[in-house]
Amino acid sequence: MSTEGKPLEAEKWAREALEHMLRDGIIPMPDNFAVYYAYYSGANPNLKMAMDALLQQFGRLTQQQCTALFHAHLSLEAESTVLNETANNIEKELNRVMLVIDQTKEGADKYDKSLTSFSGSLQGSSSLDQIRAAVAKVANETRAMAEQNQRLHAQLTQSTQQLTEMRYDLDVVRKDALRDPLTEVGNRKYFDHELARIAAEARESGLPLSALMVDIDHFKKFNDTYGHLVGDQVLRLVANTLIENLKGRDIIARYGGEEFVILLPNTDLAAAERVGNLLRMGLGTKQIKRKNTQETLGTVTISIGAAEYFPGESLENFIGRADAALYEAKQTGRNRVISRQIKFSEKAAALANPST
C-alpha cells in the first residue's frame, strides 16, 4: 500500500507500530519496526494474517517471532540465498564442463599432430615394420581420442541433467514466492504483477478488463466458533470453488485475510456480474464439514464487488471501485454481487492524466 499523499495515515501507522512494539517489549530497530509498520499499514496482508494468529495465540510477539516474520514476509534473504546458491552451482558446473572441453581440445591437437606425423612416416617409411609401427601408433591415439570423446559426452550429459534440475529448483522458488501457501492461489505480489501486465494488454488491445473483489461472509464467526483449522478449511474451499469456475486466462489471488481478487480479461462489467453470480451460486451448493467427525457446519456465502477498467485510470482507482462495490454488497445484506461504474469525474481525470 503506497503512503504517497497520505502523510497523516503514515504518521498514525508509525505511531501505532511504535506503541505496539513497546507494549510487546520489542526493541525499536529498523527490521522490527518494519514488521509492525507493515502490520498497521496493511501493506503485506500475509504478514498481517500471520501476526494476527500469533497475537491471538500468545497475546504478544517475542523477538524471535518478530525476526521470523521479517524474514518470511519482508526480507528477500531466503529467496536470495537460494538464487545465489543456484548461481554458484551453475558456475561450478560450467567450469567443470569448460575444463573437460579444454582437455578434449588438447587431446584433439595431439591427435592432429599424430595424424600429421603418421602421414610423414608413411611417406618416409622404407619397410613394412615401420609402416606397422606408424599404424599401431595412430590406432592407439584414435582409441584414446574416442575414450576422451566418450568422457566428454558423459560429462555433458550429466551437466545438462544437473543444470535442468537447478533450473527447475529455481522455478519452484520463484513460483513459491508468488503463491499463497494456504490456498495455493496467487498472493498479493503475484496479483500486483499480473494486474499491471493485464491492464497494459487491455490498453493496447482495447478489449475490456474487469475485476471481482470477493469476501467470505461472516468468516470471523467460523473462526471464533469452530477454530482456525475450520477457518483454514473454509478459505481452501472458497479458493478451490473459485478456481473450478474460472477460465484459463482469468487471474485469482488472495488479497488478504478472507478476501480474494479475480481479474477477468476480455470481460465487460455485465459479463463480470454474471461470472460473480455463478461463483456465488456454485459455492452455495457446498457445505463445510469437520474432517474428523463429518459434522455439517453449514454453507459458506460470499459477497462480490465488480468493476470494469477504464483505460487510462489508475490501477489503484480501478481496484478501489471494485472494493467499494464489495463494501456495498456487505452493507446491503451480503451474498450478492454489486457493481460500481466509473464516475464522470474519474473518467475526466483519467483522460486528462492517463495512467501508464
Secondary structure, 3 states (H helix, E strand, C coil): CCCCCCHHHHHHHHHHHHHHHHHHCCCCCHHHHHHHHHHHHCCCHHHHHHHHHHHHHHCCCCHHHHHHHHHHHHCCHHHHHHHHHHHHHHHHHHHHHHHHHHHHHHHHHHHHHHHHHHHHHHHHCCCHHHHHHHHHHHHHHHHHHHHHHHHHHHHHHHHHHHHHHHHHHHHHHHHHHCECCCCCCECHHHHHHHHHHHHHHHHHHCCCEEEEEEEECCHHHHHHHHCHHHHHHHHHHHHHHHHHCCCCCCEEEEEECCEEEEEEECCCHHHHHHHHHHHHHHHHCCEEECCCCCCEEEECCEEEEEEECCCCCCHHHHHHHHHHHHHHHHHCCCCCEEECCCCHHHHHHHHHCCCC
